Amino acid sequence: MSIWNPPRLLDLVGMSLLRDEALAFAALGDLPTEFFPPLFMEAFHGRRSETLKAMVQAWPFVRLPLGGLMEMPHVGTLRAVLDGLDVLLAQKDCPRRCKLRVLDLRNTGQDFWSMWSGSNVRVSSSSSMAPVAEDRSRTEQPSAPLEVFIELCLNEGTVDEFFIYLMQWVEKRKVSIHLCCKKLKIVTMSMENIMTVLSRVQLDCIQEVQVNCTWHLSTLAMFAPLLGQMGNVQRLLLSHIHVPALEEQEDQHVIQITSQFLRLHHLRDIRMESPSFLQGRLDKMLRCLKTPLENLAITHCLITESDLKHLSQCLNISQLKGLDLSGVTLTDFSAELLQVLLEKVAATLQELDLNLCGIMDYQLEAILPALSHCSQLRTFSMCGNLLSMAIMEKLLRHTDGLPSLILELYPAPRESYSSQRILHLGRLAQLQAELIEIMRNLGRPRTIWISSSPCPRWGNEIFCHEKTVIYCCFVPP
């Protein structure tokens, strides 16, 4: 037997107003605040452009999280909302009712709509609403430019009519509109078009920059002055910066790039994949850091022993929580440098990735005392290094006292392979049993992963055990 849920008074009023738009327009000035969100949603989904335009002019909240309603961008509804903003911007005095200072076109604010619509289902969003203190400060400055927040992913293949219309609208209203984004992602776009788009964006709003495409070093040097204007950037990710064999002005390009770090006073997280331009020049970047880093990843490239020395001496890595040097060949480097580096970060380090570094037994043995002092360490990965069973036993003993260590990923012992580097599963199983016995003797429940793959992959299965377990993952020959 079904239960009849009668419509709420709020819903009935909303439906009545939408049936008579003239009545709705006249009522907006005196409409209770709680009526606005559900009425706006009905108008939005019904694509009632004139109602949306009028409601924007009387919006009683500081922020309008329009992006939380848009499963797919729709130019018609965007145009209606922007037309409403144009009316507001043209008025010398803001209407008594309207408090709107932020139009949010990101995929956020679902909780706002869910709360006001009476839904009991709480929808998660990728970004929370602005703090109350921030909103109050905006309402006290009605003459401040109105802010429009977007998610900015620069990809030639996804530029659509919605994006083009918004960019053209902003371009004509630079004085009264600030276009903001927190995260800038560049996938594939010409530098000319990137500069055109970013000329319309408030660069000091950007907090994260991702460059996920292959650029020449000269292209990155062209982008560098824009990066320098992003003074609030906290996270920088670069991948695949290509340096041609006969790159002219290479040193000058590197200086142009690294000197911009002097302007980034909030940078905490640097992740660079294949930054070959830093080989022999890492000190140039490290010298320009203005704040202590929390995470540093320099992966899949060649560096010099001098680079490692400068890294171990850098004052701004002493508070690192994450260090990733995967794919950086360290085979011929001094074991003492690795030891000094770990000692520098031992008090704060939580994640350490040394996959595919060519680390030898003697180097690992040299850093074990420093490793055993990394009391905050939670994740430690050394896959892809050829280590003996003897050094792995020492490794297990030195890390046994780390209270926070919950994820350990190690390579299959060297003795598991034939002279032709073929993995013998029977031998691996025998060595696994020996490792289990070692951990049993240490007396603490523990889980480690053994893999013949440089980057082990596993499914969504969760392993919860009360006894020592090794999960063995291997790549079929």
N, C-alpha and C positions, 0 to 999 in steps of 0.2 A: 504494500500500500504506500503510495507516494505521499509526501508531506508537502502541502501547499505553502509556499513562502510568498505572502503578499508583498507588493512593491512598497518600498519605504516612501514616506512623505517627500524626502529629498529627491527620489527618482521621479515621482509624479510631477513635482514642480519643474524639474529639469525637462521632462518630456513636453510639458505644457509650454514652456518658454521656447523650445526648439520648434514647436509647431507654429508659433507666431514670432518671427524674428524681430518684428517691429516692437513687440511687447518686451522681448528679451533685451533689446538695445536700451529701451527706456528704463528697464529695471536694474541694469548693471550698477548704477550709482548707489543703489540702496540694497543690493543683493547681499545677504550674509556671506561672509568669507567662505564658510564650509561648502557653499553651493558652487563655487567657482571650479575646483578641480573636476568633479563629476560632470558638470555641464560642459567644461572644456573638452573632456574626453569624448563625450557624445558628439560634440560638434566636430572634433578632429576625425573620429572614425566615420562620421557621416559626411565629411569633407564639405562642411558648411563654411565656406570661405569668409563671407561677410560677418558671421557670428564670431569666428576666430579673430578676425581683424579687430572687431569691437572689444572682445574680451581682453586682448593684449593691452589695449589702451586703459583698461581698468583693473589689470592684474594686481591683486592685493598682496602678493608675495615678492620678495626680493629676487627670487630665482624662478625661471620657467624652464623646467627640465624636459624640453620638447623631445630630445633624442630618446628618452625612455619610452615614448609612445610609437616611435618609428621603427617597425620591423624592417621596412624597406624605405629608403629615402623617397619622398614624394614632393616634386617641385611645386605642385599646386598649393599644398598646405604650407610649405615653406614660404611661398610668395605671399600668402594671406597673412602669416605672422609677421613677415618683414614689412608688409604694407602697414600693419598696425604700428610697428616700431617707427616707421617714417612719419606717421601722424604725430606720435609722441615727440620725436626729435624736432619736428617743425614748430612745436608749441614752446613759447617762452617760459610758461609756468607749467610744471608737471601737474596733471589732474590730481585732485585731492585723494582719490582712492588708490591711484596707481603707485606701487612701490618697486616696480620692475627695474632692476639694474643689471641682471645677468640672464642671457638666453643661452641655455646649455643644449647643444646639439649632439653631445656624446651619448653613448649607450649607458646612461646613468639615470638615477632618479626614480627607478621603478618602485622603490619603497614609498616614495612620496605619493605616487598615484594610487598604489595599493592601499595606503592608509586612508586617503580621502575618499576612495571609492567604497570603503567598508569591507574590502576583501580581507579574509582571515589568513590568506596565503601570503607569506612574506617573501618577496622576490629579491634575490640577491642582485647587487649591482657592482660594476667594476670600479666604481668610485663613489664615495659618500658625498652627501650634500655639503655645501659650504658651512663652516662653523657659524654659530649664531653671532659671535663677536664680529666676524668679518661682515656679515650681513648688516648689522647695526651700523657699522662704520660707513657702509655704502649709502644707507638711507640718510645719513647725516650730510652727504655730499651729493645732492641731487644734480648738480651741474657736471659731475664727473662723467667721462665717457661711458657709454653702455658697453658691457663686455659680452662678446659672443664666444663661447667655448666650443671647439671642435676636436675631433680625433683626426690627426693629420698623417696620412700614409700616402707618400708621394710615389705613385705608380702610374706610368703612362697608360697602362692597360685598364685601369679602373677609374679614370677621370670621366665622370658622368655629367649629365645636365644639371643635377642638383649642385654639384661642386662648382661648376662653371658659373651658375647663377649666383651662388653665394659670394664667390670671389669678385664678380662684377659689382655686386651690391656693396660689398665692403670697400672696394676701390673708390667708389664715388662718395664715401662717407668717412674717410680716414680720420677727420677731426673729431667726429662724434661717436665713432665706433672703434673699439679695440678688439681685434680678432686674436684670440688666445688659444693655445693648446699646451697641455702638460707634457705630451709625449710626441716626438717627431720621429717618424719612421720613413726612411728613404729606401725604396726597393729598386725602382728603375725609372729615371727621369733625367733629361738633359740638364746640365748645370744652368743653362739659360732659363729654363722653365722653373727650376728650383729657386733661383734667385728672384724670379718674378713673383712666385707664390709667397716666399718668405718676406718679400718687401711689404706685404700686407699684414704680416703677423707681428704681434708684440713679442719679440724674441726673448725678452727677459722673463716671460711667463713659462718658457720651456724648461722642464726639469729632467727630461730624458731624451737622448738622441741615439737613434739606431741607424747605422748605415749598413744595409744588408745587400749590397751589390758590389761588383768588382770595379773599383776606381783606379785610375792611374795616380801616381803620387802627385803629379801636377794638378789633377782634378781636386784632390783633397786639399792641396795648397790654396786653390781658388775658394774652396768652401770654408777654409780656416777663419777668415775675418768674420764670417757670419757666426761661426761657433763662438768666437770671442765676444760677440754681443749677447750671447745667451748666458748672462751672468749668474743665473740661478740653476744652471744645469748641475744635477747631482750624479747622473749616470750617463756614461758614454760608451757605446758599443760600436766598434769598427771591424769590418771583415774584408779580407781579400784586397788589400791595397797593393796594386801591381807596380813594380819598379822595372821598367825596361832595361835591358842590358846596357844601353848607351844613353841612359837618362841624363840630360843636360841639367845643370843647376840643381843637382840632387841635394847637395848640402843646403843650398839656399831654400829649397822647398821644405826640408825638414825643419829648418829654423822658423820659417813662416808658420808651420803647423804647431810646433811645440811652444813657440812664444805665446800663442793664444791661451795656453794653460795658465799663464800669469793672471788672466782676467777671470778665471773660473774659481771663485772663492768658496763655492759650495760643493765642488766635485768630490764625491766619496767613492765612486765605483767606476773603474776603468776595465773594460774587457776588449782585448784586441786579438783577432784571429788572423794569423799570417801577416803580421806587421813587419815585413822584411826590411823596410826602410829604417827600423830601429837598430839593426845589427851594427854594433860598434858605436851607436849613438844614443843608447838608452839614457845615459846621463843627462842628455839635453832635455829630455822630457821630465826626468825626475827632478832636475833643478828648478823647473818651472811650476811644480806643484805648490799650491798655496795652503792646502789643508791636509790633515792626515787622512789617508785612504782607509776604507773599510773592506773593499774588495779589489783585488788586482788579478787579472787574467791576461797573460801573454802566451799565446799558444801557437803551435804548429809553425815555428819559424826558427831561424838560426840566430843565436846571440853569441857574443864573445865572452871569454872569462872576465874581461874588464867590465862588461855589462853586468855580469852577476855580482862582481865586487861592488860596483856602484849601487846596485839594488840592495845588497846587504848592509850598506852604509847609509842608505837614505833615511832621514829622520821621519819622513811622512809615511813610512810603512809600519811603524812600531805599534799601531793599533789595528792592524789587519785582522779581519774576521775570516776572510776567504782568500786563498792563494792558489792559483791554477797555472802551472807551467807545463801542461800536457803538450807533448809533441815537440818540446824544446830539448834538443840533444845535449845532455850534460856529461856524457861518457868520459871525456878527457879533462873535465874541470876538477879543480882542487876540492877534495872532500871537506876541507876546512871552511871554504866559502859557503858550502851548503849548511854546515853546522852553524856558522855565524848568522846566516840568514834565518834559520829556524829559531835560534836563541833570541833574535830580535823580535820575533812575532809570537813567541811561546805563550805569553800572558793572555793574549786575546784570540788566538787562532781557533776557528771552529771548523773550517773546511780546508783540506789540503789535497790537491790533485797533482800527482806526479806520473801520470800515465805516459807511456811511450817516450820516456826520457833517456833510455839507455843507461839507467843507473846500475852500477856494478856493486857487487857484494861489499867491497871495502868502503865505498861511498855511503851505502846504507848503514853499515856498522858505525861509521863516524858520526852520523846524525842521530843515532838511536838515543843517546843521553839527552840531547835537546828535545827530541820527539817525546820522550817520556815526561817532559815538563810542560807539555801543551795540555794543561788541565781542562781547557774549555773545548778541546777537539771533539767534534761530533762525527765527522765524515773524513775518512782517509782512503785514498785510492792510489794504487801503484800498478795497475794493470799494464801489460805490454812490456814490462821489464824482465830480463832474464836473471832470476835470482835462484840461489841454491836452497836446498832444504835446510841446510845448517843456518843460513842467515835468516830464513823465515821463522825458524824456531826462536832465534834471538829477538826478532821483531815482535813475535807474540808475547814473549816474556816482558819486553820493555813497555809494550802498550797495555799490558794487563791492568795496570793501576790507573788508567785514565777513566775517570768516573762517568764522563759524558759521551764516550765513544760508543756509537750505536750502529754505524755502518762502516764496514771494512771490506774493501775490494782488493784482492791480491792476485798476482799471476800464478798460474800453475807452476810448481817448482821445476827448475831446470832439468832435474832428473826424470821428469815425466816425458821428456822428448828423446828421440833417437838422435844420432849424429846428423841425420838428414832433416832435423827439425820436425819430425812427425810425432804427433802426440800419441802416446800409448795409454789407452784408457785403463787397462789393467794395472799398470804401474801407477797411474794417477790415483786410482782407488786405494791402492796400498799406502801411498803417501798421505792421502786424505785420512785414512785410519790412524796414521802416526800423528797427524796434526790434532785430531780429535783427542788422542791420548794425552798429548802435551797440554791441551787446554783443560782436560779433565784434571790433570795433576795440579794445574794452577788454581783450580777450585772455584772459578767464577763462571756462571752461565754466560754464554757468548755466541754470537753468530758472525761468521765471516763468509765471504763469497770468494770462490776460487774460479778463475776464468782463464782460458787460453786466448780469449778475445781481448783486444786492447780496450774496448768499451763494452762491457757486458750488458746484455739487455734481458729483461725479464718481464713477465706479464703483470697483471694486477693482483696476483695472489699475495696475501699477507701471511707471513710466517710468524707464529707466536709459539715459542717453546720455553719450557722450564729447564731444559738441559742444553748442554753444548751441542751445537749443530753446525755443520758446514754445508752450505748449499753450493754444489759444484756445477758450473756452467761451462760448456765447451763448444767449440765450433767444429762440426763434422769435417773430416778431411776431404 
